[in-house]
Amino acid sequence: MFIHTWEEFAKQAERLYLNDPLACRLCLKYRNEKLLLRITDNRTCLQYKTKYAQDVKKMEKFMSSLFRHMASKET
């Protein structure tokens, strides 16, 4: 499902990851000057699409936060 606001996407994506970290996948695509970020756990698929540079910076911060969760030893 496409989510139209960045704040809502970030909140739901983090919740999705924290519910089942081993089943989540993150995909980032750049096509036709649009950036698509998708996270899924094989049951729920969340997507966010943008063409604005300021949203790309937000995605970068979100992904680094998510990668920190993935690298930590806490479960």
C-alpha positions as CSV (number, residue, x, y, z in Angstrom):
1,M,0.0,0.0,0.0
2,F,1.3,3.5,-0.8
3,I,1.6,5.9,2.0
4,H,1.4,9.5,1.1
5,T,3.1,11.3,4.0
6,W,6.7,10.6,5.0
7,E,6.0,10.7,8.8
8,E,3.3,8.1,8.5
9,F,5.5,5.9,6.4
10,A,8.5,6.1,8.7
11,K,6.4,5.3,11.7
12,Q,4.6,2.3,10.1
13,A,7.8,1.0,8.6
14,E,9.7,1.0,11.8
15,R,6.8,-0.7,13.6
16,L,6.8,-3.3,10.8
17,Y,10.5,-4.0,11.2
18,L,10.4,-4.2,15.0
19,N,7.5,-6.7,14.9
20,D,9.6,-9.3,12.9
21,P,13.1,-8.1,12.1
22,L,14.2,-11.4,10.4
23,A,11.3,-11.3,7.9
24,C,11.6,-7.7,6.8
25,R,13.2,-6.6,3.5
26,L,13.9,-3.1,2.4
27,C,14.1,-2.1,-1.3
28,L,15.1,1.2,-2.8
29,K,14.5,2.0,-6.5
30,Y,15.3,5.1,-8.6
31,R,13.5,5.3,-11.9
32,N,12.4,8.2,-14.1
33,E,13.6,10.8,-11.6
34,K,11.4,9.2,-8.8
35,L,12.6,7.4,-5.8
36,L,10.6,4.5,-4.4
37,L,11.2,3.0,-0.9
38,R,9.5,-0.3,-0.1
39,I,9.6,-2.4,3.1
40,T,7.8,-5.7,3.4
41,D,7.5,-8.7,5.7
42,N,5.7,-10.9,3.1
43,R,2.3,-10.1,4.7
44,T,2.4,-6.3,4.6
45,C,4.1,-4.1,1.9
46,L,4.5,-0.4,2.6
47,Q,5.7,1.9,-0.2
48,Y,6.6,5.6,-0.4
49,K,7.3,7.4,-3.6
50,T,8.9,10.9,-4.1
51,K,10.7,13.1,-6.5
52,Y,11.8,15.8,-4.0
53,A,15.4,16.1,-2.7
54,Q,14.3,17.0,0.8
55,D,12.4,13.7,1.0
56,V,15.6,11.9,-0.2
57,K,17.4,13.3,2.8
58,K,14.6,12.1,5.1
59,M,14.9,8.6,3.6
60,E,18.7,8.6,4.1
61,K,18.2,9.4,7.8
62,F,15.5,6.8,8.2
63,M,17.5,4.1,6.5
64,S,20.6,4.8,8.7
65,S,18.3,4.5,11.7
66,L,16.9,1.2,10.5
67,F,20.4,-0.1,9.7
68,R,21.4,0.8,13.3
69,H,18.5,-1.4,14.5
70,M,19.7,-4.2,12.3
71,A,23.2,-4.0,13.5
72,S,22.4,-3.8,17.2
73,K,22.4,-7.0,19.3
74,E,19.1,-6.1,21.0
75,T,16.0,-7.8,19.9
